[in-house]
């Protein structure tokens, strides 16, 4: 039986997962670009760069592919970008306001037409 006040023992696998989760490096965009450009220069092999940066070669190639795809889109004139939630909410509010304005104008036009038909 477990004693009160004593923490439960974790399995070795759980401990390793926790350590990996806490020690995982997070690369910002500038670091990723620097690493990809080093590989594209060709002065060092990709394997050497990956070893030095402590990343898997598959991760390097993923970053490289993303980098080249983004460059290709930009050169083709694709300036689309993802809108953040604030922008989306503002656009929805503006859309609702414009719909309301159109409905009010349509109602006014209908009323004026009825008044005009009543005069003739």
DSSP file (Angstrom, degrees, kcal/mol; ACC not computed):
  #  RESIDUE AA STRUCTURE BP1 BP2  ACC     N-H-->O    O-->H-N    N-H-->O    O-->H-N    TCO  KAPPA ALPHA  PHI   PSI    X-CA   Y-CA   Z-CA
    1    1 A X              0   0    0      0, 0.0     2,-0.3     0, 0.0     0, 0.0   0.000 360.0 360.0 360.0 144.4    0.0    0.0    0.0
    2    2 A X        -     0   0    0      1,-0.1     2,-0.3     3,-0.0     6,-0.1  -0.569 360.0-129.1 -77.0 137.2    1.2    3.5   -0.7
    3    3 A X    >   -     0   0    0     -2,-0.3     3,-1.5     4,-0.1     2,-0.1  -0.649  26.1-106.8 -85.9 141.9    1.9    5.6    2.3
    4    4 A X  T 3  S+     0   0    0     -2,-0.3     3,-0.1     1,-0.2    -1,-0.1  -0.421 104.5  25.1 -66.0 141.8    0.4    9.0    2.6
    5    5 A X  T 3  S+     0   0    0      1,-0.2     2,-0.5    -2,-0.1    -1,-0.2   0.293  97.0 108.2  89.4 -10.6    2.8   11.8    2.1
    6    6 A X    <   -     0   0    0     -3,-1.5    -1,-0.2     1,-0.0     2,-0.1  -0.876  70.0-124.8-101.6 128.8    5.2    9.7   -0.1
    7    7 A X        -     0   0    0     -2,-0.5     2,-0.2     1,-0.1    -4,-0.1  -0.388  29.2-106.5 -70.5 149.6    5.3   10.4   -3.8
    8    8 A X        -     0   0    0      1,-0.1     2,-0.3    -2,-0.1    -1,-0.1  -0.485  36.3-111.6 -72.6 144.7    4.6    7.6   -6.2
    9    9 A X        -     0   0    0     -2,-0.2     2,-0.2     1,-0.0    -1,-0.1  -0.582  28.6-138.0 -78.2 138.4    7.7    6.2   -8.0
   10   10 A X        -     0   0    0     -2,-0.3     2,-0.1     1,-0.1    -1,-0.0  -0.628  21.7-107.8 -91.5 154.1    7.8    6.9  -11.8
   11   11 A X     >  -     0   0    0     -2,-0.2     4,-2.1     1,-0.1     5,-0.2  -0.391  30.2-111.8 -73.1 160.7    8.9    4.3  -14.2
   12   12 A X  H  > S+     0   0    0      1,-0.2     4,-2.3     2,-0.2     5,-0.2   0.873 119.3  55.4 -60.8 -37.5   12.3    4.8  -15.8
   13   13 A X  H  > S+     0   0    0      1,-0.2     4,-2.2     2,-0.2    -1,-0.2   0.903 107.2  48.7 -63.2 -41.9   10.5    5.4  -19.2
   14   14 A X  H  > S+     0   0    0      2,-0.2     4,-2.3     1,-0.2    -1,-0.2   0.880 110.3  51.7 -66.1 -38.5    8.4    8.2  -17.6
   15   15 A X  H  X S+     0   0    0     -4,-2.1     4,-2.3     2,-0.2    -2,-0.2   0.923 110.0  48.7 -64.3 -44.0   11.5    9.8  -16.1
   16   16 A X  H  X S+     0   0    0     -4,-2.3     4,-2.6     1,-0.2    -2,-0.2   0.911 110.9  50.7 -62.5 -43.4   13.4    9.8  -19.4
   17   17 A X  H  X S+     0   0    0     -4,-2.2     4,-2.4     1,-0.2    -1,-0.2   0.907 110.2  50.0 -61.2 -42.3   10.3   11.3  -21.2
   18   18 A X  H  X S+     0   0    0     -4,-2.3     4,-2.2     2,-0.2    -1,-0.2   0.914 111.1  48.7 -62.3 -43.3   10.2   14.1  -18.6
   19   19 A X  H  X S+     0   0    0     -4,-2.3     4,-2.0     2,-0.2    -2,-0.2   0.925 112.3  48.3 -63.3 -45.1   13.9   14.8  -18.9
   20   20 A X  H  X S+     0   0    0     -4,-2.6     4,-0.9     1,-0.2    -1,-0.2   0.909 111.3  51.0 -61.4 -41.6   13.6   15.0  -22.7
   21   21 A X  H  < S+     0   0    0     -4,-2.4     3,-0.3     1,-0.2    -1,-0.2   0.892 114.2  43.4 -63.2 -39.9   10.6   17.2  -22.5
   22   22 A X  H  < S+     0   0    0     -4,-2.2    -1,-0.2     1,-0.2    -2,-0.2   0.767 118.3  43.1 -78.6 -26.4   12.3   19.6  -20.1
   23   23 A X  H  < S+     0   0    0     -4,-2.0    -1,-0.2    -5,-0.2    -2,-0.2   0.403  79.3 127.2-102.5   3.2   15.6   19.7  -22.0
   24   24 A X     <  -     0   0    0     -4,-0.9     2,-0.2    -3,-0.3    -3,-0.0  -0.413  58.8-128.5 -63.3 128.9   14.3   20.0  -25.6
   25   25 A X        -     0   0    0     -2,-0.2     2,-0.5     1,-0.0    -1,-0.1  -0.545  14.6-151.0 -78.1 142.8   15.9   22.9  -27.4
   26   26 A X        -     0   0    0     -2,-0.2     2,-0.4     0, 0.0    -1,-0.0  -0.974   9.3-154.4-116.0 122.6   13.7   25.4  -29.0
   27   27 A X        -     0   0    0     -2,-0.5     2,-0.1     4,-0.0    -2,-0.0  -0.800   6.9-142.6 -98.7 133.7   15.1   27.2  -32.1
   28   28 A X     >  -     0   0    0     -2,-0.4     4,-2.1     1,-0.1     3,-0.2  -0.374  35.2 -95.6 -84.7 174.8   13.9   30.6  -33.1
   29   29 A X  H  > S+     0   0    0      1,-0.2     4,-2.6     2,-0.2     5,-0.2   0.875 122.8  53.9 -60.9 -40.1   13.5   31.5  -36.8
   30   30 A X  H  > S+     0   0    0      1,-0.2     4,-2.4     2,-0.2    -1,-0.2   0.899 109.0  48.5 -63.6 -40.3   16.9   33.3  -36.9
   31   31 A X  H  > S+     0   0    0      2,-0.2     4,-2.4     1,-0.2    -1,-0.2   0.914 111.6  49.6 -65.8 -42.0   18.7   30.2  -35.6
   32   32 A X  H  X S+     0   0    0     -4,-2.1     4,-2.6     1,-0.2    -2,-0.2   0.924 112.0  48.1 -62.1 -44.0   16.9   27.9  -38.1
   33   33 A X  H  X S+     0   0    0     -4,-2.6     4,-2.8     2,-0.2     5,-0.2   0.918 110.8  51.3 -62.9 -43.7   17.8   30.2  -41.0
   34   34 A X  H  X S+     0   0    0     -4,-2.4     4,-2.0     1,-0.2    -1,-0.2   0.924 112.4  46.1 -59.0 -45.7   21.4   30.4  -39.9
   35   35 A X  H  X S+     0   0    0     -4,-2.4     4,-1.8     2,-0.2    -2,-0.2   0.916 113.7  47.8 -65.6 -44.0   21.7   26.6  -39.7
   36   36 A X  H  X S+     0   0    0     -4,-2.6     4,-2.2     1,-0.2    -2,-0.2   0.914 111.4  50.7 -64.3 -42.8   20.0   26.1  -43.1
   37   37 A X  H  X S+     0   0    0     -4,-2.8     4,-1.9     1,-0.2    -1,-0.2   0.874 106.4  55.2 -64.4 -36.5   22.2   28.7  -44.7
   38   38 A X  H  X>S+     0   0    0     -4,-2.0     4,-1.0    -5,-0.2     5,-0.5   0.912 109.9  47.1 -60.5 -41.6   25.3   27.0  -43.3
   39   39 A X  H  <5S+     0   0    0     -4,-1.8     3,-0.3     1,-0.2    -2,-0.2   0.876 110.2  51.8 -67.4 -37.1   24.2   23.8  -45.0
   40   40 A X  H  <5S+     0   0    0     -4,-2.2    -1,-0.2     1,-0.2    -2,-0.2   0.795 100.0  63.7 -71.1 -27.6   23.4   25.5  -48.3
   41   41 A X  H  <5S-     0   0    0     -4,-1.9    -1,-0.2    -5,-0.2    -2,-0.2   0.876  94.0-146.6 -62.9 -36.6   26.9   27.1  -48.3
   42   42 A X  T  <5 +     0   0    0     -4,-1.0    -3,-0.1    -3,-0.3    -1,-0.1   0.562  61.9 122.2  83.3   8.0   28.4   23.6  -48.5
   43   43 A X  S   <S+     0   0    0     -5,-0.5     2,-0.3     2,-0.1    -4,-0.1   0.823  81.5  26.8 -71.2 -29.9   31.5   24.4  -46.5
   44   44 A X  S    S-     0   0    0     -6,-0.5    -2,-0.2    -5,-0.0     2,-0.1  -0.896  94.7-102.0-125.8 157.7   30.6   21.7  -44.1
   45   45 A X     >  -     0   0    0     -2,-0.3     4,-2.2     1,-0.1     5,-0.2  -0.433  29.2-118.4 -75.6 156.5   28.6   18.5  -44.5
   46   46 A X  H  > S+     0   0    0      1,-0.2     4,-2.8     2,-0.2     5,-0.2   0.883 115.8  57.0 -60.8 -38.2   25.0   18.5  -43.3
   47   47 A X  H  > S+     0   0    0      1,-0.2     4,-2.4     2,-0.2    -1,-0.2   0.906 106.7  48.5 -61.2 -41.7   25.9   15.7  -40.9
   48   48 A X  H  > S+     0   0    0      2,-0.2     4,-2.6     1,-0.2    -1,-0.2   0.914 112.4  48.3 -64.6 -42.8   28.7   17.8  -39.3
   49   49 A X  H  X S+     0   0    0     -4,-2.2     4,-2.5     2,-0.2    -2,-0.2   0.928 112.3  48.8 -63.3 -44.9   26.3   20.8  -38.9
   50   50 A X  H  X>S+     0   0    0     -4,-2.8     5,-2.3     1,-0.2     4,-0.9   0.899 111.9  49.2 -62.8 -40.9   23.6   18.6  -37.4
   51   51 A X  H ><5S+     0   0    0     -4,-2.4     3,-0.5    -5,-0.2    -1,-0.2   0.935 112.9  46.9 -62.7 -45.9   26.1   17.0  -35.0
   52   52 A X  H 3<5S+     0   0    0     -4,-2.6    -2,-0.2     1,-0.2    -1,-0.2   0.883 118.5  40.7 -63.8 -39.7   27.4   20.4  -33.9
   53   53 A X  H 3<5S-     0   0    0     -4,-2.5    -1,-0.2    -5,-0.2    -2,-0.2   0.496 108.1-125.3 -88.2  -4.1   23.9   21.8  -33.4
   54   54 A X  T <<5 +     0   0    0     -4,-0.9     2,-0.3    -3,-0.5    -3,-0.2   0.926  65.3 129.4  57.6  49.9   22.6   18.6  -31.8
   55   55 A X      < -     0   0    0     -5,-2.3    -1,-0.2    -6,-0.1     2,-0.2  -0.912  63.2-104.6-127.3 158.3   19.8   18.2  -34.2
   56   56 A X    >>  -     0   0    0     -2,-0.3     4,-1.9     1,-0.1     3,-0.7  -0.570  26.5-124.9 -78.2 143.0   18.6   15.3  -36.3
   57   57 A X  H 3> S+     0   0    0      1,-0.2     4,-2.6    -2,-0.2     5,-0.2   0.856 112.0  60.0 -56.0 -34.8   19.4   15.4  -40.0
   58   58 A X  H 3> S+     0   0    0      1,-0.2     4,-1.8     2,-0.2    -1,-0.2   0.883 104.1  50.0 -61.7 -36.9   15.7   14.9  -40.7
   59   59 A X  H <> S+     0   0    0     -3,-0.7     4,-2.6     2,-0.2    -1,-0.2   0.910 109.1  51.7 -67.3 -41.9   14.9   18.1  -38.8
   60   60 A X  H  X S+     0   0    0     -4,-1.9     4,-2.7     1,-0.2    -2,-0.2   0.940 111.0  47.5 -58.3 -47.2   17.6   20.0  -40.8
   61   61 A X  H  X S+     0   0    0     -4,-2.6     4,-2.4     1,-0.2    -1,-0.2   0.834 110.0  52.8 -67.2 -31.5   16.0   18.8  -44.1
   62   62 A X  H  X S+     0   0    0     -4,-1.8     4,-2.6    -5,-0.2    -1,-0.2   0.940 111.8  45.5 -65.7 -46.7   12.5   19.8  -42.9
   63   63 A X  H  X S+     0   0    0     -4,-2.6     4,-2.7     1,-0.2    -2,-0.2   0.909 112.6  51.8 -61.3 -41.8   13.7   23.3  -42.1
   64   64 A X  H  X S+     0   0    0     -4,-2.7     4,-2.5     2,-0.2    -1,-0.2   0.918 110.7  47.2 -61.7 -44.8   15.6   23.5  -45.4
   65   65 A X  H  X S+     0   0    0     -4,-2.4     4,-2.6     2,-0.2     5,-0.2   0.929 113.6  47.9 -62.8 -45.8   12.4   22.5  -47.3
   66   66 A X  H  X S+     0   0    0     -4,-2.6     4,-2.4     1,-0.2    -2,-0.2   0.903 111.7  51.2 -60.7 -41.8   10.3   25.0  -45.4
   67   67 A X  H  X S+     0   0    0     -4,-2.7     4,-2.0     1,-0.2    -2,-0.2   0.931 113.1  43.7 -61.7 -48.2   12.9   27.7  -46.0
   68   68 A X  H  X S+     0   0    0     -4,-2.5     4,-2.4     2,-0.2    -2,-0.2   0.881 113.1  51.5 -68.3 -38.3   13.0   27.1  -49.7
   69   69 A X  H  X S+     0   0    0     -4,-2.6     4,-2.5     2,-0.2    -1,-0.2   0.915 110.0  49.5 -64.0 -42.4    9.2   26.8  -50.1
   70   70 A X  H  X S+     0   0    0     -4,-2.4     4,-2.2     1,-0.2    -2,-0.2   0.903 111.8  49.0 -63.9 -40.3    8.7   30.1  -48.2
   71   71 A X  H  X S+     0   0    0     -4,-2.0     4,-2.4     2,-0.2    -1,-0.2   0.901 110.6  50.4 -64.8 -40.9   11.3   31.8  -50.5
   72   72 A X  H  X S+     0   0    0     -4,-2.4     4,-1.8     2,-0.2    -2,-0.2   0.921 111.1  48.6 -64.1 -43.7    9.6   30.4  -53.6
   73   73 A X  H  <>S+     0   0    0     -4,-2.5     5,-2.5     1,-0.2     4,-0.2   0.922 112.1  49.2 -61.7 -43.4    6.2   31.6  -52.5
   74   74 A X  H ><5S+     0   0    0     -4,-2.2     3,-1.3     1,-0.2    -2,-0.2   0.906 110.5  49.6 -64.5 -42.0    7.5   35.0  -51.7
   75   75 A X  H 3<5S+     0   0    0     -4,-2.4    -1,-0.2     1,-0.3    -2,-0.2   0.805 105.7  57.8 -68.1 -28.7    9.3   35.3  -55.1
   76   76 A X  T 3<5S-     0   0    0     -4,-1.8    -1,-0.3    -5,-0.2    -2,-0.2   0.462 123.1-106.3 -79.3   0.0    6.1   34.3  -56.9
   77   77 A X  T < 5 +     0   0    0     -3,-1.3     2,-1.2     1,-0.2    -3,-0.2   0.600  67.6 151.6  88.4  11.6    4.4   37.2  -55.2
   78   78 A X      < +     0   0    0     -5,-2.5    -1,-0.2    -6,-0.2    -2,-0.1  -0.650   7.5 163.6 -78.5 100.9    2.4   35.2  -52.7
   79   79 A X        +     0   0    0     -2,-1.2    -1,-0.2    -3,-0.1    -5,-0.1   0.234  26.2 131.0-104.7  13.9    2.0   37.7  -49.9
   80   80 A X        +     0   0    0      1,-0.0     2,-0.3    -3,-0.0    -2,-0.0  -0.335  32.4 179.5 -63.1 147.3   -0.8   35.9  -48.2
   81   81 A X        -     0   0    0     -2,-0.0     2,-0.4     0, 0.0    -2,-0.1  -0.963  34.3 -94.4-144.3 162.6   -0.3   35.4  -44.5
   82   82 A X        -     0   0    0     -2,-0.3     2,-0.3     1,-0.0     0, 0.0  -0.635  38.7-133.1 -80.4 132.7   -2.3   33.9  -41.7
   83   83 A X        -     0   0    0     -2,-0.4     2,-0.1     1,-0.1    -1,-0.0  -0.598  18.9-125.8 -82.6 145.0   -4.4   36.3  -39.8
   84   84 A X     >  -     0   0    0     -2,-0.3     4,-2.2     1,-0.1     5,-0.2  -0.392  29.6 -99.6 -85.1 171.6   -4.3   36.2  -36.0
   85   85 A X  H  > S+     0   0    0      1,-0.2     4,-2.7     2,-0.2     5,-0.2   0.858 120.7  55.0 -61.9 -38.3   -7.4   35.9  -33.9
   86   86 A X  H  > S+     0   0    0      1,-0.2     4,-2.4     2,-0.2    -1,-0.2   0.935 109.7  46.9 -61.5 -45.5   -7.7   39.5  -33.1
   87   87 A X  H  > S+     0   0    0      1,-0.2     4,-2.5     2,-0.2    -2,-0.2   0.907 112.2  50.4 -62.9 -41.7   -7.7   40.5  -36.8
   88   88 A X  H  X S+     0   0    0     -4,-2.2     4,-2.3     1,-0.2    -2,-0.2   0.929 111.2  48.1 -62.6 -45.5  -10.3   37.8  -37.6
   89   89 A X  H  X S+     0   0    0     -4,-2.7     4,-2.2     2,-0.2    -1,-0.2   0.904 111.9  49.6 -63.3 -41.3  -12.6   39.0  -34.8
   90   90 A X  H  X S+     0   0    0     -4,-2.4     4,-2.5     1,-0.2    -1,-0.2   0.915 111.2  49.3 -63.2 -42.5  -12.2   42.6  -35.9
   91   91 A X  H  X S+     0   0    0     -4,-2.5     4,-2.4     1,-0.2    -2,-0.2   0.874 109.8  51.6 -65.4 -36.7  -13.0   41.6  -39.5
   92   92 A X  H  X S+     0   0    0     -4,-2.3     4,-2.6     2,-0.2    -1,-0.2   0.915 110.4  48.5 -65.2 -42.3  -16.1   39.6  -38.4
   93   93 A X  H  X S+     0   0    0     -4,-2.2     4,-2.5     2,-0.2    -2,-0.2   0.930 112.3  48.4 -62.5 -44.7  -17.4   42.6  -36.4
   94   94 A X  H  X S+     0   0    0     -4,-2.5     4,-2.4     1,-0.2    -2,-0.2   0.908 111.4  50.6 -62.1 -41.6  -16.8   44.9  -39.4
   95   95 A X  H  X S+     0   0    0     -4,-2.4     4,-2.4     2,-0.2    -2,-0.2   0.918 110.4  49.1 -62.1 -44.5  -18.6   42.4  -41.6
   96   96 A X  H  X S+     0   0    0     -4,-2.6     4,-2.2     1,-0.2    -2,-0.2   0.910 111.3  49.9 -61.9 -42.2  -21.6   42.2  -39.2
   97   97 A X  H  X S+     0   0    0     -4,-2.5     4,-2.2     1,-0.2    -2,-0.2   0.904 111.4  48.4 -63.2 -41.6  -21.8   46.0  -39.1
   98   98 A X  H  X S+     0   0    0     -4,-2.4     4,-2.4     2,-0.2    -2,-0.2   0.892 110.2  51.4 -67.5 -38.7  -21.7   46.3  -42.9
   99   99 A X  H  X S+     0   0    0     -4,-2.4     4,-2.3     2,-0.2    -1,-0.2   0.910 110.3  49.7 -61.8 -41.7  -24.4   43.6  -43.2
  100  100 A X  H  X S+     0   0    0     -4,-2.2     4,-2.4     2,-0.2    -2,-0.2   0.907 110.3  50.2 -63.4 -41.9  -26.6   45.5  -40.8
  101  101 A X  H  X S+     0   0    0     -4,-2.2     4,-2.4     2,-0.2    -2,-0.2   0.909 110.4  49.3 -63.5 -43.0  -26.0   48.8  -42.7
  102  102 A X  H  X S+     0   0    0     -4,-2.4     4,-2.5     2,-0.2    -1,-0.2   0.906 110.8  50.7 -63.0 -41.7  -27.0   47.1  -46.0
  103  103 A X  H  X S+     0   0    0     -4,-2.3     4,-2.2     2,-0.2    -2,-0.2   0.918 110.6  48.8 -63.0 -43.1  -30.1   45.7  -44.4
  104  104 A X  H  X S+     0   0    0     -4,-2.4     4,-2.3     2,-0.2    -2,-0.2   0.911 112.2  48.5 -63.0 -42.0  -31.1   49.1  -43.0
  105  105 A X  H  X S+     0   0    0     -4,-2.4     4,-2.5     2,-0.2    -2,-0.2   0.901 110.5  50.8 -65.2 -40.7  -30.6   50.7  -46.4
  106  106 A X  H  X S+     0   0    0     -4,-2.5     4,-2.2     1,-0.2    -1,-0.2   0.898 110.4  50.0 -63.7 -39.4  -32.6   48.0  -48.2
  107  107 A X  H  X S+     0   0    0     -4,-2.2     4,-2.4     2,-0.2    -2,-0.2   0.916 110.5  49.3 -64.5 -43.9  -35.4   48.6  -45.7
  108  108 A X  H  X S+     0   0    0     -4,-2.3     4,-2.7     1,-0.2    -2,-0.2   0.913 110.7  50.4 -61.0 -43.1  -35.4   52.3  -46.3
  109  109 A X  H  X S+     0   0    0     -4,-2.5     4,-2.4     1,-0.2    -1,-0.2   0.918 110.2  50.0 -62.3 -42.7  -35.4   51.8  -50.0
  110  110 A X  H  X S+     0   0    0     -4,-2.2     4,-2.1     2,-0.2    -2,-0.2   0.922 111.7  48.0 -61.1 -45.4  -38.4   49.5  -49.7
  111  111 A X  H  X S+     0   0    0     -4,-2.4     4,-2.3     1,-0.2    -2,-0.2   0.916 112.1  49.4 -62.7 -43.7  -40.3   52.0  -47.6
  112  112 A X  H  X S+     0   0    0     -4,-2.7     4,-2.5     1,-0.2    -1,-0.2   0.892 109.3  52.0 -64.5 -38.6  -39.6   54.8  -50.0
  113  113 A X  H  X S+     0   0    0     -4,-2.4     4,-2.4     2,-0.2    -1,-0.2   0.901 109.7  49.2 -63.8 -40.0  -40.7   52.8  -52.9
  114  114 A X  H  X S+     0   0    0     -4,-2.1     4,-1.8     2,-0.2    -2,-0.2   0.911 112.4  48.1 -65.1 -40.9  -44.0   52.0  -51.2
  115  115 A X  H  X S+     0   0    0     -4,-2.3     4,-1.0     1,-0.2    -2,-0.2   0.900 112.1  49.7 -63.5 -40.5  -44.5   55.7  -50.4
  116  116 A X  H  X S+     0   0    0     -4,-2.5     4,-0.8     1,-0.2     3,-0.4   0.881 110.1  50.1 -67.1 -39.5  -43.7   56.6  -54.0
  117  117 A X  H  < S+     0   0    0     -4,-2.4     3,-0.3     1,-0.2    -1,-0.2   0.831 107.0  55.8 -67.7 -32.1  -46.2   54.0  -55.3
  118  118 A X  H  < S+     0   0    0     -4,-1.8    -1,-0.2     1,-0.2    -2,-0.2   0.765 102.6  56.6 -70.8 -24.9  -48.8   55.4  -53.0
  119  119 A X  H  <        0   0    0     -4,-1.0    -1,-0.2    -3,-0.4    -2,-0.2   0.754 360.0 360.0 -79.0 -24.2  -48.4   58.9  -54.4
  120  120 A X     <        0   0    0     -4,-0.8    -1,-0.2    -3,-0.3    -2,-0.2   0.469 360.0 360.0 -90.6 360.0  -49.1   57.9  -58.0
